[in-house]
Amino acid sequence: MTIQANRISFRYGDKLVLRDVSFGLTPGCFHALLGPNGAGKSTLFGLLTRLLALQQGDIQLAGKSLKKQPAEAMRRLGVVFQHNALDLDLTVRQNLQYHAALHGLSRGEARARGDRELERFELLDRANDAVRNLNGGHRRRVEIARALLHEPSLLLLDEPTAGLDVASRQALNRHVRALCENEGLAVLWATHLIEEVHEDDRVLILHKGQLLADGAGRAICEAEGTRDLAETFHSLTGAGST
Amino acid sequence: MKVAHYWHCFVGIQAREWLRFWQQRTRFFSALIRPLLWLVVFAAGFRAVLGVSIIPPYQTYITYETYIAPGLCGMIVLFNSMQGALSMVYDRELGSMRVLLMSPLPRPFLLITKLLSMGIVSIGQVYLFLLVARLLDVEPPAWGYLAVLPAVLLVSLMLGAFGLLIATWVKQLENFAGVMNFVIFPMFFLSSALYPLWKMQEASPWLYWLCQFNPFTHAVEAIRFALYLQWNPAAFGITATVTLVLATLATAGFRPQRTRILASRPSSPQAQE
């Protein structure tokens, strides 16, 4: 298991937003985290990225406890945030170099790894362009390339397609799936868009702070007696799928 | 984590700050307008009103411009540090802060490095201001320009840590106007930046003691004495101690969930910039 979350509960004041959530993520597997707004996805991401401190339970990243060995655990984690976290005025390469430095990489190493990632994402020719001049889809690809610079074993993406057009959304989704397959990365892709999830993906459905389903999409549908994931999602959460 | 990792991280954070600074160089120069207005206009108007006697570190009678120059250096750092600390947790820097906090290096190290990087940009502004002030006959000794460097860096760290602390913990002060009214102006006016404290003592012993308890007073004095190549252990000691306490509190008590760093929606379109 790349990640193992054990009995996580979290409350803001009196309000319980995550209740006893446990799951494991497997290397080389695309995991979709589905949940309507307010399901607790952002809180779960906050905990996985250590922006929120764990209150109950523990999370192990590649065998390292986020509570006890945060540095070791964070080294294995790549994150793409929902909102742009690039410096728009800096170039693509400068953005990558900042991230690499934060992970302790030297300038030379940062450049070599950055170019390798940019090449993979077909963006090497844009390396010296200011991020501001890139379109939404390209910016997202830069963010994924950046998240992979320090060679993590787990990639977290929090609604990465928000604000993108349909074609860019599909392209990004395909890219990440290819990464997963070719690099053996464990991917956790949070979304509320059912069309981004395939039936043979591992699907986790979060609703009102509880994990209602965790398994292969098709198996969940069979267990619920529904035709497809959209119907499953609707029957479990009462929310309309988009 | 090895020392080299810390070093690369330190250099990377500084480099980014300088790149950002270069991108926003017009803002850098416009920020100089404020202290220069004080030096040129305010000081000209007040020099006749305020007689300045011979007080350390000065050895002769000095002009009012000469007196307030170190205080205006403090003012530059005060505005920059507060604005910088606020932007770390509320607007412009949110994205870069998220990336910063994903680093495996310890958070106190990351935050202090970030505050220091903002301090180094403040130093650039202070030197530019001192250069213009020299043209206006504020002429500290040549070595004073070097001696003032650690003092300014220390003060910027102190004020940056203070800014971060209040931006994290005082919900009411999440915009710059609030910070200006309730933090920057009281700190600036209740200090020795614009008038020697003996003047304040004559006017009101209460205000005098408030000034004495204001760390910014000692920060200004540390800058003033360093600029004139004199050692003021009290000013330095108090500034260094307050810096240590505030930096510890600000970094150990830092909670992303108390800021907009975690927020799922940014507060303004600017936040995405």
Chai-1 contact restraints between the chains, C-beta under 6 A:
chainA,res_idxA,chainB,res_idxB,connection_type,confidence,min_distance_angstrom,max_distance_angstrom,comment,restraint_id
A,S42,B,S264,contact,1.0,0.0,6.0,A-B,restraint_1
A,G46,B,L262,contact,1.0,0.0,6.0,A-B,restraint_2
A,L51,B,P256,contact,1.0,0.0,6.0,A-B,restraint_3
A,L51,B,L262,contact,1.0,0.0,6.0,A-B,restraint_4
A,L52,B,Q257,contact,1.0,0.0,6.0,A-B,restraint_5
A,A71,B,P104,contact,1.0,0.0,6.0,A-B,restraint_6
A,M74,B,P104,contact,1.0,0.0,6.0,A-B,restraint_7
A,R75,B,P104,contact,1.0,0.0,6.0,A-B,restraint_8
A,V79,B,M102,contact,1.0,0.0,6.0,A-B,restraint_9
A,F81,B,R98,contact,1.0,0.0,6.0,A-B,restraint_10
A,H83,B,P266,contact,1.0,0.0,6.0,A-B,restraint_11
A,H83,B,Q272,contact,1.0,0.0,6.0,A-B,restraint_12
A,N84,B,G95,contact,1.0,0.0,6.0,A-B,restraint_13
A,N84,B,Q272,contact,1.0,0.0,6.0,A-B,restraint_14
A,A85,B,G95,contact,1.0,0.0,6.0,A-B,restraint_15
A,A85,B,R98,contact,1.0,0.0,6.0,A-B,restraint_16
A,A85,B,V99,contact,1.0,0.0,6.0,A-B,restraint_17
A,L88,B,E273,contact,1.0,0.0,6.0,A-B,restraint_18
A,D89,B,Q23,contact,1.0,0.0,6.0,A-B,restraint_19
A,L90,B,L19,contact,1.0,0.0,6.0,A-B,restraint_20
A,Q94,B,L19,contact,1.0,0.0,6.0,A-B,restraint_21
A,Y98,B,G12,contact,1.0,0.0,6.0,A-B,restraint_22
A,Y98,B,R16,contact,1.0,0.0,6.0,A-B,restraint_23
A,H99,B,V99,contact,1.0,0.0,6.0,A-B,restraint_24
A,A101,B,H8,contact,1.0,0.0,6.0,A-B,restraint_25
A,A101,B,C9,contact,1.0,0.0,6.0,A-B,restraint_26
A,A101,B,G12,contact,1.0,0.0,6.0,A-B,restraint_27
A,L102,B,C9,contact,1.0,0.0,6.0,A-B,restraint_28
A,L102,B,S103,contact,1.0,0.0,6.0,A-B,restraint_29
A,G104,B,H5,contact,1.0,0.0,6.0,A-B,restraint_30
A,G104,B,H8,contact,1.0,0.0,6.0,A-B,restraint_31
A,G104,B,C9,contact,1.0,0.0,6.0,A-B,restraint_32
A,S106,B,H8,contact,1.0,0.0,6.0,A-B,restraint_33
